[in-house]
Amino acid sequence: MSDRPTRERILVVAMELFGAHGYHRTSVRAIAEQLGISKAGVLYHFPSKYDILAGLAEPLLEAMAATIDDAAEAAAADPVVARTRVLEGLLDVFIAHRYLLRLNVNDLALAAPGSIFDRFRNTMMAANRLVAGPRPTLPERVRAAQALGALSDPVVLYADEDVARLRAAVLSGLAALYPPATAPGSRGRGRPKTLDAEAISQAHAMSAAGCGADEIAAELGISRATVYRYLNLSLRD
């Protein structure tokens, strides 16, 4: 780690200490001592401990914003595609930064008033609008909020689990709110013989996580034959 720039070293050590002891119980002096530099040396790069936390949160916040921007481009043409991009995109972002998000379990560090919380809140509000779709009713806005709320908690609570299985499990839970094989306005009569992009993505994720054809078919409300057709599974499954 000694070959890294000092600013990067500060962030690495701060993340380790915040994770081990909590944000509020970790001092700038403790970070400096771990690095073998002076407290002034840390404050030269980060004027306050909050600025260190902001430095850690910046990649998370930038990735979240990029996900929303990508989904917003698709919203006018296909709100369902936009919703999928938001939910799956944010899930991937949260998984990538799950140990940073886990800091909130200890002392709600990321929720403290300031730029981190403001940017996180504004991004999640934009996400809610995209997931809810155009001209949403109150139940649709609530369902969007429930879906977004279901992304981060499992990732934080089960941060040490296998990432592929964790992702598939979260997507499986979201299917209860947004059944992938049910088109907007349909009443879900019968088993669909075709899958939309969201359902195909979930089926691949479940397959990669080790789920069999029966489990995938039951989760998506489709036949085994449809599973075989879209995933090219062998009949021995």
MDAnalysis code that builds the backbone (N, CA, C; Angstrom):
import MDAnalysis as mda
import numpy as np

u = mda.Universe.empty(711, n_residues=237, atom_resindex=np.repeat(np.arange(237), 3), trajectory=True)
u.add_TopologyAttr("name", ["N", "CA", "C"] * 237)
u.add_TopologyAttr("resid", np.arange(1, 238))
u.add_TopologyAttr("resname", ["MET", "SER", "ASP", "ARG", "PRO", "THR", "ARG", "GLU", "ARG", "ILE", "LEU", "VAL", "VAL", "ALA", "MET", "GLU", "LEU", "PHE", "GLY", "ALA", "HIS", "GLY", "TYR", "HIS", "ARG", "THR", "SER", "VAL", "ARG", "ALA", "ILE", "ALA", "GLU", "GLN", "LEU", "GLY", "ILE", "SER", "LYS", "ALA", "GLY", "VAL", "LEU", "TYR", "HIS", "PHE", "PRO", "SER", "LYS", "TYR", "ASP", "ILE", "LEU", "ALA", "GLY", "LEU", "ALA", "GLU", "PRO", "LEU", "LEU", "GLU", "ALA", "MET", "ALA", "ALA", "THR", "ILE", "ASP", "ASP", "ALA", "ALA", "GLU", "ALA", "ALA", "ALA", "ALA", "ASP", "PRO", "VAL", "VAL", "ALA", "ARG", "THR", "ARG", "VAL", "LEU", "GLU", "GLY", "LEU", "LEU", "ASP", "VAL", "PHE", "ILE", "ALA", "HIS", "ARG", "TYR", "LEU", "LEU", "ARG", "LEU", "ASN", "VAL", "ASN", "ASP", "LEU", "ALA", "LEU", "ALA", "ALA", "PRO", "GLY", "SER", "ILE", "PHE", "ASP", "ARG", "PHE", "ARG", "ASN", "THR", "MET", "MET", "ALA", "ALA", "ASN", "ARG", "LEU", "VAL", "ALA", "GLY", "PRO", "ARG", "PRO", "THR", "LEU", "PRO", "GLU", "ARG", "VAL", "ARG", "ALA", "ALA", "GLN", "ALA", "LEU", "GLY", "ALA", "LEU", "SER", "ASP", "PRO", "VAL", "VAL", "LEU", "TYR", "ALA", "ASP", "GLU", "ASP", "VAL", "ALA", "ARG", "LEU", "ARG", "ALA", "ALA", "VAL", "LEU", "SER", "GLY", "LEU", "ALA", "ALA", "LEU", "TYR", "PRO", "PRO", "ALA", "THR", "ALA", "PRO", "GLY", "SER", "ARG", "GLY", "ARG", "GLY", "ARG", "PRO", "LYS", "THR", "LEU", "ASP", "ALA", "GLU", "ALA", "ILE", "SER", "GLN", "ALA", "HIS", "ALA", "MET", "SER", "ALA", "ALA", "GLY", "CYS", "GLY", "ALA", "ASP", "GLU", "ILE", "ALA", "ALA", "GLU", "LEU", "GLY", "ILE", "SER", "ARG", "ALA", "THR", "VAL", "TYR", "ARG", "TYR", "LEU", "ASN", "LEU", "SER", "LEU", "ARG", "ASP"])
u.atoms.positions = np.array([
    [0.827, -1.208, 0.000],
    [0.000, 0.000, 0.000],
    [0.859, 1.256, 0.000],
    [2.168, 1.121, 0.353],
    [3.030, 2.286, 0.447],
    [3.274, 2.938, -0.906],
    [3.102, 2.189, -2.013],
    [3.300, 2.750, -3.344],
    [2.104, 3.555, -3.817],
    [1.004, 3.477, -3.135],
    [-0.184, 4.220, -3.530],
    [-0.046, 5.693, -3.139],
    [-0.718, 6.586, -3.888],
    [-0.738, 7.992, -3.477],
    [-1.325, 8.123, -2.072],
    [-0.884, 9.145, -1.344],
    [-1.319, 9.310, 0.044],
    [-2.832, 9.411, 0.154],
    [-3.464, 10.133, -0.753],
    [-4.925, 10.294, -0.695],
    [-5.620, 8.935, -0.774],
    [-5.163, 8.081, -1.671],
    [-5.771, 6.759, -1.815],
    [-5.509, 5.911, -0.576],
    [-4.312, 6.015, -0.021],
    [-3.987, 5.261, 1.187],
    [-4.882, 5.682, 2.351],
    [-5.157, 6.968, 2.445],
    [-6.038, 7.471, 3.501],
    [-7.422, 6.840, 3.376],
    [-7.937, 6.783, 2.160],
    [-9.269, 6.216, 1.950],
    [-9.302, 4.727, 2.286],
    [-8.249, 4.002, 1.907],
    [-8.203, 2.564, 2.187],
    [-8.204, 2.320, 3.692],
    [-7.351, 3.032, 4.412],
    [-7.255, 2.843, 5.857],
    [-8.525, 3.308, 6.547],
    [-9.068, 4.423, 6.100],
    [-10.303, 4.929, 6.703],
    [-11.432, 3.922, 6.552],
    [-11.531, 3.304, 5.377],
    [-12.579, 2.312, 5.164],
    [-12.402, 1.136, 6.112],
    [-11.170, 0.715, 6.301],
    [-10.910, -0.398, 7.209],
    [-11.302, -0.038, 8.643],
    [-10.922, 1.148, 9.083],
    [-11.205, 1.546, 10.459],
    [-12.679, 1.869, 10.658],
    [-13.297, 2.517, 9.689],
    [-14.743, 2.785, 9.795],
    [-15.514, 1.474, 9.876],
    [-15.096, 0.511, 9.061],
    [-15.777, -0.783, 9.063],
    [-15.595, -1.534, 10.362],
    [-14.410, -1.415, 10.960],
    [-14.114, -2.154, 12.183],
    [-14.668, -1.484, 13.433],
    [-14.619, -0.158, 13.477],
    [-14.965, 0.563, 14.714],
    [-16.149, 1.522, 14.577],
    [-16.591, 1.758, 13.348],
    [-17.656, 2.726, 13.140],
    [-17.086, 4.086, 12.778],
    [-17.843, 4.835, 12.021],
    [-17.405, 6.156, 11.572],
    [-17.205, 7.107, 12.751],
    [-18.200, 7.169, 13.622],
    [-18.147, 8.142, 14.712],
    [-17.090, 7.802, 15.753],
    [-16.731, 6.545, 15.868],
    [-15.739, 6.137, 16.872],
    [-14.314, 6.104, 16.326],
    [-14.167, 6.471, 15.071],
    [-12.840, 6.520, 14.462],
    [-12.403, 7.974, 14.313],
    [-11.250, 8.315, 14.829],
    [-10.755, 9.688, 14.757],
    [-9.791, 9.856, 13.589],
    [-9.628, 11.098, 13.174],
    [-8.635, 11.401, 12.141],
    [-7.245, 11.013, 12.635],
    [-6.989, 11.231, 13.928],
    [-5.690, 10.871, 14.494],
    [-5.429, 9.359, 14.368],
    [-6.491, 8.552, 14.591],
    [-6.327, 7.104, 14.471],
    [-5.980, 6.711, 13.038],
    [-6.596, 7.372, 12.082],
    [-6.286, 7.107, 10.673],
    [-4.839, 7.473, 10.379],
    [-4.419, 8.627, 10.894],
    [-3.051, 9.087, 10.673],
    [-2.040, 8.122, 11.284],
    [-2.317, 7.677, 12.510],
    [-1.394, 6.756, 13.182],
    [-1.283, 5.436, 12.430],
    [-2.397, 4.960, 11.890],
    [-2.366, 3.713, 11.122],
    [-1.510, 3.864, 9.864],
    [-1.517, 5.062, 9.311],
    [-0.753, 5.326, 8.095],
    [0.698, 5.676, 8.378],
    [0.987, 6.059, 9.629],
    [2.339, 6.487, 9.963],
    [2.642, 7.892, 9.507],
    [1.608, 8.736, 9.441],
    [1.798, 10.140, 9.084],
    [1.145, 11.001, 10.156],
    [1.298, 12.301, 10.040],
    [0.713, 13.200, 11.028],
    [-0.768, 13.439, 10.734],
    [-1.469, 13.901, 11.762],
    [-2.871, 14.271, 11.568],
    [-2.977, 15.376, 10.531],
    [-2.037, 16.310, 10.567],
    [-2.028, 17.402, 9.587],
    [-1.855, 16.866, 8.171],
    [-1.106, 15.747, 8.055],
    [-0.921, 15.133, 6.742],
    [-2.217, 14.600, 6.172],
    [-3.078, 14.065, 7.048],
    [-4.394, 13.596, 6.603],
    [-5.272, 14.788, 6.227],
    [-5.269, 15.805, 7.086],
    [-6.140, 16.959, 6.864],
    [-5.707, 17.792, 5.660],
    [-4.472, 17.621, 5.231],
    [-4.019, 18.301, 4.012],
    [-4.826, 17.798, 2.809],
    [-5.114, 16.508, 2.802],
    [-5.858, 15.913, 1.690],
    [-7.363, 15.967, 1.917],
    [-7.782, 15.846, 3.169],
    [-9.204, 15.863, 3.515],
    [-9.380, 16.796, 4.716],
    [-9.979, 17.972, 4.519],
    [-10.073, 18.974, 5.595],
    [-10.826, 18.509, 6.839],
    [-11.645, 17.458, 6.716],
    [-12.383, 16.958, 7.874],
    [-12.636, 15.464, 7.702],
    [-13.058, 14.837, 8.784],
    [-13.380, 13.409, 8.700],
    [-14.558, 13.183, 7.755],
    [-15.497, 14.109, 7.733],
    [-16.632, 13.970, 6.815],
    [-16.160, 13.984, 5.365],
    [-15.134, 14.774, 5.071],
    [-14.601, 14.807, 3.710],
    [-13.984, 13.457, 3.333],
    [-13.433, 12.751, 4.316],
    [-12.925, 11.406, 4.043],
    [-14.078, 10.485, 3.676],
    [-15.149, 10.571, 4.461],
    [-16.332, 9.760, 4.170],
    [-16.896, 10.115, 2.796],
    [-16.910, 11.398, 2.475],
    [-17.402, 11.830, 1.163],
    [-16.530, 11.268, 0.048],
    [-15.213, 11.194, 0.296],
    [-14.317, 10.608, -0.694],
    [-14.606, 9.137, -0.917],
    [-14.944, 8.430, 0.162],
    [-15.308, 7.019, 0.039],
    [-16.632, 6.852, -0.692],
    [-17.557, 7.766, -0.464],
    [-18.901, 7.651, -1.033],
    [-18.976, 8.118, -2.486],
    [-17.999, 8.874, -2.941],
    [-18.070, 9.466, -4.282],
    [-18.259, 8.422, -5.388],
    [-17.498, 7.321, -5.412],
    [-17.720, 6.323, -6.475],
    [-19.126, 5.727, -6.434],
    [-19.666, 5.505, -5.235],
    [-21.032, 5.002, -5.095],
    [-22.023, 5.987, -5.689],
    [-21.902, 7.252, -5.310],
    [-22.849, 8.265, -5.763],
    [-22.748, 8.493, -7.267],
    [-21.537, 8.463, -7.804],
    [-21.370, 8.636, -9.247],
    [-21.979, 7.459, -10.016],
    [-21.781, 6.246, -9.501],
    [-22.344, 5.072, -10.175],
    [-23.871, 5.086, -10.125],
    [-24.429, 5.517, -9.002],
    [-25.884, 5.637, -8.897],
    [-26.416, 6.642, -9.906],
    [-25.773, 7.803, -9.996],
    [-26.219, 8.842, -10.921],
    [-26.128, 8.355, -12.366],
    [-25.064, 7.636, -12.696],
    [-24.907, 7.113, -14.056],
    [-26.008, 6.112, -14.387],
    [-26.392, 5.304, -13.414],
    [-27.483, 4.338, -13.612],
    [-28.792, 5.053, -13.917],
    [-29.074, 6.108, -13.167],
    [-30.308, 6.867, -13.390],
    [-30.283, 7.557, -14.739],
    [-29.150, 8.126, -15.117],
    [-29.042, 8.791, -16.417],
    [-29.288, 7.795, -17.550],
    [-28.725, 6.599, -17.419],
    [-28.900, 5.569, -18.442],
    [-30.369, 5.165, -18.558],
    [-31.023, 4.998, -17.409],
    [-32.436, 4.602, -17.422],
    [-33.319, 5.719, -17.973],
    [-32.979, 6.956, -17.658],
    [-33.797, 8.085, -18.107],
    [-33.818, 8.182, -19.630],
    [-32.741, 7.787, -20.274],
    [-32.693, 7.819, -21.740],
    [-33.703, 6.862, -22.354],
    [-34.017, 5.782, -21.633],
    [-34.943, 4.777, -22.165],
    [-36.384, 5.021, -21.744],
    [-36.596, 5.929, -20.801],
    [-37.914, 6.082, -20.185],
    [-39.002, 6.465, -21.178],
    [-38.715, 7.384, -22.083],
    [-39.746, 7.849, -23.019],
    [-40.154, 6.744, -23.983],
    [-39.182, 5.943, -24.421],
    [-39.477, 4.900, -25.402],
    [-40.088, 3.668, -24.757],
    [-39.623, 3.294, -23.585],
    [-40.100, 2.067, -22.946],
    [-39.924, 2.167, -21.429],
    [-40.974, 2.552, -20.698],
    [-40.879, 2.685, -19.241],
    [-40.494, 1.395, -18.533],
    [-40.867, 0.250, -19.108],
    [-40.520, -1.029, -18.474],
    [-39.013, -1.264, -18.542],
    [-38.422, -0.949, -19.680],
    [-36.975, -1.069, -19.813],
    [-36.279, -0.128, -18.840],
    [-36.809, 1.093, -18.723],
    [-36.231, 2.063, -17.787],
    [-36.292, 1.538, -16.356],
    [-37.425, 0.965, -15.988],
    [-37.576, 0.410, -14.632],
    [-36.565, -0.703, -14.389],
    [-36.392, -1.569, -15.374],
    [-35.443, -2.666, -15.242],
    [-34.023, -2.146, -15.076],
    [-33.682, -1.139, -15.864],
    [-32.332, -0.579, -15.769],
    [-32.087, 0.042, -14.395],
    [-33.098, 0.690, -13.855],
    [-32.941, 1.286, -12.527],
    [-32.736, 0.206, -11.477],
    [-33.642, -0.762, -11.427],
    [-33.609, -1.771, -10.365],
    [-32.364, -2.652, -10.460],
    [-32.075, -3.157, -11.646],
    [-30.906, -4.019, -11.781],
    [-29.610, -3.221, -11.688],
    [-29.636, -2.012, -12.241],
    [-28.434, -1.178, -12.191],
    [-28.077, -0.777, -10.776],
    [-29.065, -0.314, -10.006],
    [-28.793, 0.075, -8.623],
    [-28.412, -1.136, -7.779],
    [-29.027, -2.269, -8.058],
    [-28.654, -3.478, -7.325],
    [-27.175, -3.783, -7.537],
    [-26.713, -3.704, -8.776],
    [-25.303, -3.970, -9.057],
    [-24.399, -2.944, -8.381],
    [-24.831, -1.686, -8.367],
    [-24.048, -0.640, -7.693],
    [-23.968, -0.923, -6.194],
    [-25.109, -1.265, -5.606],
    [-25.130, -1.527, -4.164],
    [-24.280, -2.743, -3.800],
    [-24.316, -3.760, -4.651],
    [-23.484, -4.939, -4.395],
    [-22.004, -4.559, -4.460],
    [-21.635, -3.762, -5.440],
    [-20.239, -3.357, -5.590],
    [-19.752, -2.540, -4.389],
    [-20.660, -1.811, -3.758],
    [-20.285, -0.936, -2.640],
    [-20.939, -1.395, -1.340],
    [-21.161, -2.696, -1.215],
    [-21.941, -3.199, -0.086],
    [-21.255, -2.973, 1.265],
    [-19.935, -2.983, 1.293],
    [-19.256, -2.794, 2.581],
    [-19.285, -1.328, 3.016],
    [-19.291, -0.424, 2.063],
    [-19.486, 0.992, 2.405],
    [-20.890, 1.210, 2.942],
    [-21.897, 0.642, 2.274],
    [-23.273, 0.779, 2.733],
    [-23.465, 0.162, 4.113],
    [-22.681, -0.848, 4.422],
    [-22.826, -1.514, 5.709],
    [-22.407, -0.621, 6.878],
    [-21.687, 0.460, 6.588],
    [-21.330, 1.404, 7.648],
    [-22.574, 1.948, 8.339],
    [-23.666, 2.052, 7.585],
    [-24.905, 2.588, 8.168],
    [-25.470, 1.693, 9.255],
    [-25.138, 0.410, 9.219],
    [-25.636, -0.497, 10.240],
    [-25.079, -0.107, 11.606],
    [-23.834, 0.371, 11.621],
    [-23.185, 0.718, 12.879],
    [-23.651, 2.056, 13.438],
    [-23.617, 3.088, 12.601],
    [-23.919, 4.418, 13.153],
    [-24.550, 5.394, 12.168],
    [-25.187, 4.871, 11.114],
    [-25.891, 5.716, 10.144],
    [-24.983, 6.816, 9.595],
    [-23.716, 6.471, 9.363],
    [-22.752, 7.468, 8.918],
    [-23.179, 8.155, 7.624],
    [-23.655, 7.369, 6.640],
    [-24.005, 7.937, 5.338],
    [-25.293, 8.739, 5.382],
    [-26.063, 8.574, 6.462],
    [-27.339, 9.285, 6.573],
    [-27.205, 10.607, 7.307],
    [-26.015, 10.947, 7.754],
    [-25.813, 12.216, 8.455],
    [-26.078, 13.374, 7.497],
    [-26.613, 14.473, 8.005],
    [-26.880, 15.632, 7.137],
    [-25.613, 16.083, 6.419],
    [-25.745, 16.358, 5.144],
    [-24.597, 16.784, 4.362],
    [-24.733, 16.384, 2.914],
    [-23.680, 16.588, 2.146],
    [-23.753, 16.362, 0.703],
    [-23.990, 14.904, 0.348],
    [-23.460, 13.973, 1.152],
    [-23.645, 12.554, 0.834],
    [-25.120, 12.195, 0.881],
    [-25.770, 12.536, 1.978],
    [-27.187, 12.205, 2.126],
    [-28.021, 12.923, 1.074],
    [-27.724, 14.196, 0.824],
    [-28.504, 14.960, -0.148],
    [-28.431, 14.328, -1.531],
    [-27.243, 13.936, -1.960],
    [-27.094, 13.336, -3.288],
    [-27.746, 11.961, -3.339],
    [-27.577, 11.187, -2.280],
    [-28.200, 9.859, -2.241],
    [-29.723, 9.986, -2.306],
    [-30.271, 10.894, -1.484],
    [-31.729, 11.084, -1.461],
    [-32.244, 11.535, -2.821],
    [-31.607, 12.518, -3.426],
    [-32.077, 13.042, -4.708],
    [-32.024, 11.975, -5.796],
    [-30.976, 11.147, -5.765],
    [-30.869, 10.076, -6.760],
    [-31.965, 9.036, -6.563],
    [-32.247, 8.694, -5.311],
    [-33.286, 7.707, -5.040],
    [-34.672, 8.247, -5.386],
    [-34.887, 9.537, -5.225],
    [-36.166, 10.127, -5.628],
    [-36.326, 10.065, -7.147],
    [-35.242, 10.326, -7.864],
    [-35.288, 10.206, -9.321],
    [-35.534, 8.755, -9.725],
    [-34.924, 7.830, -8.999],
    [-35.138, 6.403, -9.266],
    [-36.595, 6.030, -9.053],
    [-37.199, 6.549, -8.004],
    [-38.601, 6.246, -7.724],
    [-39.502, 6.697, -8.867],
    [-39.219, 7.859, -9.413],
    [-40.045, 8.364, -10.520],
    [-39.923, 7.462, -11.748],
    [-38.725, 6.976, -12.021],
    [-38.533, 6.117, -13.185],
    [-39.155, 4.745, -12.981],
    [-39.025, 4.197, -11.785],
    [-39.594, 2.871, -11.519],
    [-41.116, 2.932, -11.519],
    [-41.672, 3.998, -10.977],
    [-43.134, 4.133, -10.909],
    [-43.751, 4.294, -12.298],
    [-43.002, 4.882, -13.232],
    [-43.504, 5.047, -14.588],
    [-44.260, 6.350, -14.781],
    [-44.701, 6.600, -15.994],
    [-45.387, 7.860, -16.296],
    [-46.762, 7.934, -15.643],
    [-47.089, 9.095, -15.130],
    [-48.389, 9.379, -14.506],
    [-48.804, 8.279, -13.515],
    [-47.957, 7.975, -12.556],
    [-48.253, 6.864, -11.638],
    [-49.333, 7.214, -10.622],
    [-50.086, 6.222, -10.221],
    [-51.028, 6.370, -9.122],
    [-50.252, 6.256, -7.809],
    [-50.931, 6.547, -6.696],
    [-50.270, 6.401, -5.400],
    [-49.808, 4.958, -5.167],
    [-50.653, 3.939, -5.417],
    [-50.161, 2.566, -5.244],
    [-48.941, 2.252, -6.095],
    [-48.869, 2.809, -7.306],
    [-47.708, 2.566, -8.161],
    [-46.460, 3.246, -7.610],
    [-46.624, 4.440, -7.039],
    [-45.481, 5.123, -6.432],
    [-45.011, 4.370, -5.192],
    [-45.975, 3.855, -4.420],
    [-45.618, 3.083, -3.227],
    [-44.900, 1.798, -3.616],
    [-45.397, 1.127, -4.639],
    [-44.755, -0.115, -5.078],
    [-43.328, 0.157, -5.542],
    [-43.116, 1.273, -6.228],
    [-41.762, 1.641, -6.652],
    [-40.854, 1.849, -5.446],
    [-41.377, 2.529, -4.435],
    [-40.591, 2.762, -3.222],
    [-40.264, 1.445, -2.523],
    [-41.215, 0.524, -2.512],
    [-40.975, -0.782, -1.890],
    [-39.892, -1.546, -2.638],
    [-39.935, -1.497, -3.968],
    [-38.939, -2.202, -4.766],
    [-37.543, -1.626, -4.531],
    [-37.435, -0.309, -4.505],
    [-36.138, 0.316, -4.286],
    [-35.630, 0.043, -2.875],
    [-36.547, 0.035, -1.918],
    [-36.156, -0.258, -0.547],
    [-35.675, -1.679, -0.370],
    [-36.129, -2.566, -1.253],
    [-35.748, -3.981, -1.159],
    [-34.367, -4.257, -1.740],
    [-33.730, -3.261, -2.336],
    [-32.432, -3.481, -2.958],
    [-31.282, -3.464, -1.960],
    [-31.266, -2.460, -1.100],
    [-30.076, -2.245, -0.273],
    [-30.014, -3.110, 0.979],
    [-31.130, -3.305, 1.661],
    [-31.091, -4.038, 2.931],
    [-30.533, -5.455, 2.788],
    [-31.009, -6.258, 1.821],
    [-30.442, -7.606, 1.691],
    [-28.947, -7.574, 1.370],
    [-28.545, -6.607, 0.551],
    [-27.136, -6.498, 0.180],
    [-26.274, -6.188, 1.399],
    [-26.791, -5.335, 2.278],
    [-26.055, -4.973, 3.489],
    [-26.041, -6.133, 4.489],
    [-27.207, -6.737, 4.696],
    [-27.307, -7.803, 5.697],
    [-26.543, -9.060, 5.295],
    [-26.474, -9.328, 3.986],
    [-25.827, -10.556, 3.510],
    [-24.635, -10.224, 2.624],
    [-23.873, -9.218, 3.029],
    [-22.753, -8.729, 2.225],
    [-21.691, -9.786, 1.975],
    [-21.567, -10.754, 2.869],
    [-20.518, -11.758, 2.741],
    [-20.956, -12.994, 1.955],
    [-22.198, -13.024, 1.506],
    [-22.686, -14.165, 0.727],
    [-22.142, -14.120, -0.704],
    [-22.243, -15.254, -1.396],
    [-21.842, -15.315, -2.793],
    [-22.619, -14.271, -3.595],
    [-21.905, -13.443, -4.328],
    [-22.527, -12.306, -5.009],
    [-23.571, -12.737, -6.034],
    [-23.267, -13.755, -6.828],
    [-24.212, -14.197, -7.864],
    [-25.505, -14.705, -7.243],
    [-25.403, -15.483, -6.190],
    [-26.605, -16.012, -5.540],
    [-27.373, -14.896, -4.833],
    [-26.658, -13.967, -4.243],
    [-27.315, -12.845, -3.583],
    [-28.088, -12.005, -4.591],
    [-27.470, -11.729, -5.723],
    [-28.137, -10.929, -6.761],
    [-29.393, -11.633, -7.259],
    [-29.275, -12.932, -7.517],
    [-30.428, -13.691, -8.003],
    [-31.548, -13.708, -6.972],
    [-31.195, -13.828, -5.702],
    [-32.210, -13.858, -4.647],
    [-32.939, -12.521, -4.548],
    [-32.196, -11.420, -4.670],
    [-32.837, -10.102, -4.610],
    [-33.768, -9.910, -5.803],
    [-33.311, -10.288, -6.984],
    [-34.159, -10.167, -8.172],
    [-35.394, -11.047, -8.051],
    [-35.246, -12.201, -7.447],
    [-36.394, -13.086, -7.240],
    [-37.421, -12.424, -6.332],
    [-36.945, -11.739, -5.295],
    [-37.864, -11.028, -4.408],
    [-38.571, -9.878, -5.107],
    [-37.853, -9.187, -5.975],
    [-38.470, -8.074, -6.706],
    [-39.578, -8.555, -7.631],
    [-39.481, -9.807, -8.068],
    [-40.506, -10.346, -8.964],
    [-41.878, -10.381, -8.310],
    [-41.922, -10.395, -6.977],
    [-43.218, -10.365, -6.289],
    [-43.896, -9.017, -6.486],
    [-43.091, -7.969, -6.651],
    [-43.645, -6.627, -6.869],
    [-43.852, -6.335, -8.351],
    [-42.924, -6.812, -9.176],
    [-43.009, -6.599, -10.620],
    [-42.805, -7.942, -11.324],
    [-43.860, -8.743, -11.445],
    [-43.719, -10.040, -12.127],
    [-43.150, -9.844, -13.522],
    [-41.981, -10.367, -13.804],
    [-41.313, -10.100, -15.075],
    [-42.105, -10.519, -16.289],
    [-42.886, -11.591, -16.184],
    [-43.587, -12.102, -17.356],
    [-44.969, -11.495, -17.525],
    [-45.321, -10.551, -16.688],
    [-46.640, -9.931, -16.776],
    [-46.519, -8.556, -17.366],
    [-47.104, -8.336, -18.516],
    [-47.051, -7.029, -19.162],
    [-47.925, -6.043, -18.415],
    [-47.602, -4.724, -18.483],
    [-48.432, -3.727, -17.824],
    [-49.878, -3.817, -18.289],
    [-50.798, -3.870, -17.349],
    [-52.211, -3.910, -17.675],
    [-52.772, -5.297, -17.851],
    [-51.900, -6.316, -17.917],
    [-52.422, -7.677, -18.079],
    [-52.862, -8.225, -16.745],
    [-53.646, -9.278, -16.770],
    [-54.154, -9.881, -15.547],
    [-53.500, -11.225, -15.270],
    [-52.478, -11.517, -16.048],
    [-51.676, -12.705, -15.754],
    [-52.376, -14.017, -16.025],
    [-53.320, -14.062, -16.984],
    [-54.026, -15.312, -17.265],
    [-53.135, -16.212, -18.112],
    [-52.962, -17.461, -17.661],
    [-52.173, -18.413, -18.420],
    [-50.684, -18.180, -18.285],
    [-49.921, -19.114, -18.824],
    [-48.476, -18.993, -18.770],
    [-47.970, -18.329, -20.044],
    [-47.174, -17.269, -19.927],
    [-46.661, -16.618, -21.129],
    [-45.672, -17.522, -21.857],
    [-45.695, -17.459, -23.184],
    [-44.790, -18.271, -23.977],
    [-43.548, -17.487, -24.399],
    [-43.576, -16.155, -24.192],
    [-42.422, -15.328, -24.492],
    [-42.066, -14.522, -23.250],
    [-40.825, -14.119, -23.175],
    [-40.350, -13.349, -22.032],
    [-39.848, -11.998, -22.496],
    [-40.084, -10.965, -21.660],
    [-39.525, -9.660, -21.974],
    [-38.074, -9.621, -21.492],
    [-37.405, -8.504, -21.766],
    [-35.981, -8.395, -21.458],
    [-35.722, -8.549, -19.960],
    [-36.622, -8.026, -19.136],
    [-36.452, -8.107, -17.689],
    [-36.517, -9.560, -17.217],
    [-37.494, -10.315, -17.745],
    [-37.645, -11.712, -17.347],
    [-36.460, -12.542, -17.814],
    [-35.981, -12.280, -19.022],
    [-34.834, -13.020, -19.541],
    [-33.613, -12.785, -18.662],
    [-33.415, -11.530, -18.269],
    [-32.278, -11.197, -17.409],
    [-32.366, -11.920, -16.079],
    [-33.574, -11.957, -15.496],
    [-33.725, -12.644, -14.214],
    [-33.507, -14.144, -14.366],
    [-34.014, -14.718, -15.469],
    [-33.836, -16.145, -15.694],
    [-32.360, -16.503, -15.801],
    [-31.590, -15.687, -16.519],
    [-30.159, -15.936, -16.641],
    [-29.473, -15.801, -15.287],
    [-29.889, -14.803, -14.503],
    [-29.275, -14.617, -13.182],
    [-29.557, -15.805, -12.271],
    [-30.787, -16.313, -12.307],
    [-31.131, -17.458, -11.478],
    [-30.376, -18.700, -11.928],
    [-30.239, -18.866, -13.251],
    [-29.505, -20.018, -13.769],
    [-28.039, -19.957, -13.354],
    [-27.446, -18.749, -13.448],
    [-26.041, -18.582, -13.063],
    [-25.833, -18.855, -11.585],
    [-26.882, -18.608, -10.785],
    [-26.786, -18.832, -9.345],
    [-27.053, -20.277, -8.956],
    [-27.299, -21.119, -9.946],
    [-27.476, -22.536, -9.658],
    [-28.912, -23.012, -9.583],
    [-29.866, -22.164, -9.914],
    [-31.274, -22.571, -9.873],
    [-31.580, -23.470, -11.070],
    [-32.413, -24.480, -10.863],
    [-32.798, -25.392, -11.920],
    [-33.992, -24.886, -12.707],
    [-34.328, -25.618, -13.779],
    [-35.424, -25.198, -14.659],
    [-36.754, -25.120, -13.922],
    [-37.016, -26.081, -13.028],
    [-38.278, -26.075, -12.294],
    [-38.408, -24.818, -11.435],
    [-37.337, -24.461, -10.751],
    [-37.372, -23.292, -9.868],
    [-37.542, -22.002, -10.675],
    [-36.838, -21.912, -11.797],
    [-36.958, -20.728, -12.646],
    [-38.367, -20.625, -13.216],
    [-38.895, -21.748, -13.695],
    [-40.236, -21.749, -14.272],
    [-41.283, -21.336, -13.247],
    [-41.161, -21.852, -12.012],
    [-42.124, -21.503, -10.965],
    [-42.031, -20.036, -10.595],
    [-40.812, -19.511, -10.534],
    [-40.624, -18.124, -10.135],
    [-41.190, -17.156, -11.172],
    [-40.985, -17.470, -12.455],
    [-41.414, -16.569, -13.523],
    [-42.816, -16.872, -14.045],
    [-43.406, -17.971, -13.588],
    [-44.741, -18.320, -14.052],
    [-44.762, -18.774, -15.493],
    [-43.731, -19.518, -15.882],
    [-43.629, -19.993, -17.260],
    [-43.443, -21.510, -17.245],
    [-43.493, -22.111, -18.432],
    [-43.305, -23.550, -18.528],
    [-41.821, -23.894, -18.585],
    [-41.513, -25.160, -18.287],
    [-40.125, -25.619, -18.407],
    [-39.632, -25.464, -19.845],
    [-40.528, -25.706, -20.798],
    [-40.124, -25.588, -22.202],
    [-39.662, -24.175, -22.527],
    [-40.341, -23.199, -21.956],
    [-39.948, -21.807, -22.190],
    [-38.581, -21.532, -21.577],
    [-38.356, -22.095, -20.398],
    [-37.038, -21.951, -19.768],
    [-35.961, -22.529, -20.675],
    [-36.199, -23.740, -21.167],
    [-35.215, -24.387, -22.043],
    [-34.939, -23.534, -23.287],
    [-36.008, -22.973, -23.858],
    [-35.859, -22.229, -25.101],
    [-35.000, -20.975, -24.913],
    [-35.224, -20.261, -23.817],
    [-34.517, -19.008, -23.614],
    [-33.123, -19.180, -23.039],
    [-32.899, -20.233, -22.284],
    [-31.595, -20.415, -21.647],
    [-30.753, -21.505, -22.298],
    [-31.336, -22.179, -23.276],
    [-30.638, -23.272, -23.963],
    [-30.176, -24.339, -22.980],
    [-31.050, -24.642, -22.004],
    [-30.716, -25.683, -21.034],
    [-30.929, -27.058, -21.646],
    [-30.187, -28.013, -21.178],
    [-30.366, -29.376, -21.667],
    [-31.534, -30.028, -20.948],
    [-32.104, -31.048, -21.560],
    [-33.269, -31.704, -20.983],
    [-32.921, -32.504, -19.732],
    [-31.642, -32.696, -19.451],
    [-31.262, -33.412, -18.248],
    [-31.458, -32.575, -17.002],
    [-31.672, -31.236, -17.140],
    [-31.805, -30.371, -15.959],
    [-33.071, -30.717, -15.178],
])
